[in-house]
Amino acid sequence: MSKYLVNKFLYTVDREHGLTERYREDPEGTVAWWLRERANRILNAIAAEDTTWLSFTEEEHRALAAHDHVALFELGAHPFLTLTLWIAMFERDFDEPLGMQLDYARRLDHVALPYPDIST
């Protein structure tokens, strides 16, 4: 798994409101676009400095396209990155206070220590 690339995706999508909304509405299209247009941009430098070797695995792509934070966590994505992005995308869908966060935690309650390695 390219934890670096998955975490870079989560981080950059969360930092750009329009991209966050795009990912919420069209996850598959956004993942494919981001992989094609932004994944290989080194430090957001000029296109001439792009690399070509970074790519998601099938499992990573599937989890990102499905908004599957449990699979992403199990693959080693950093939970703070998924949590902050999920808050931006899905908190509005819950009526009760902290509803999204509680749902996020509930879906991960089967995970026991030691947690997956989240180092990159």
QUIHU-V764572 format. One record per residue. N is the residue number from 1. SS is DSSP state (H for helix, E for strand, - for the rest). NEAR is the number of other ideal C-beta (glycine too) atoms within 12 Angstrom. D_CENTER is the distance of its C-alpha to the mean C-alpha in whole Angstrom. Layout:
N	SS	NEAR	D_CENTER
N	SS	NEAR	D_CENTER
This chain:
1	-	27	13
2	-	24	12
3	H	28	10
4	H	25	11
5	H	32	9
6	H	42	6
7	H	32	6
8	H	30	8
9	H	43	6
10	H	43	4
11	H	26	7
12	H	27	9
13	H	36	8
14	H	27	8
15	-	19	12
16	-	20	13
17	H	14	14
18	H	15	15
19	H	28	12
20	H	30	10
21	H	19	13
22	H	23	13
23	H	34	10
24	H	24	11
25	H	14	14
26	-	19	14
27	H	29	10
28	H	19	12
29	H	18	14
30	H	32	11
31	H	34	9
32	H	21	13
33	H	20	14
34	H	34	11
35	H	29	12
36	H	17	16
37	H	19	16
38	-	28	14
39	-	32	13
40	-	25	16
41	-	23	17
42	H	18	18
43	H	12	18
44	H	17	18
45	-	12	22
46	-	9	24
47	H	13	23
48	H	9	26
49	H	12	24
50	-	18	21
51	-	17	21
52	-	13	20
53	-	11	19
54	-	23	16
55	-	22	14
56	-	31	11
57	-	20	14
58	H	14	14
59	H	20	13
60	H	32	9
61	H	28	10
62	H	19	11
63	H	29	9
64	H	40	6
65	H	25	9
66	-	17	10
67	-	29	8
68	-	25	9
69	H	36	8
70	H	24	11
71	H	27	11
72	H	41	7
73	H	33	10
74	H	26	13
75	H	31	11
76	-	28	11
77	-	40	8
78	-	28	9
79	H	29	9
80	H	19	10
81	H	30	7
82	H	40	5
83	H	28	9
84	H	24	10
85	H	38	7
86	H	37	9
87	H	25	12
88	H	26	12
89	H	30	11
90	H	26	13
91	H	23	16
92	H	14	18
93	H	16	19
94	-	18	20
95	-	11	24
96	-	11	24
97	-	9	23
98	-	15	20
99	H	18	20
100	H	26	16
101	H	22	16
102	H	20	19
103	H	22	17
104	H	31	14
105	H	20	16
106	H	16	18
107	H	24	16
108	-	25	16
109	-	12	19
110	-	11	20
111	-	18	19
112	-	9	21
113	-	5	22
114	-	7	22
115	-	16	18
116	-	21	16
117	-	14	16
118	-	23	13
119	-	12	15
120	-	17	14
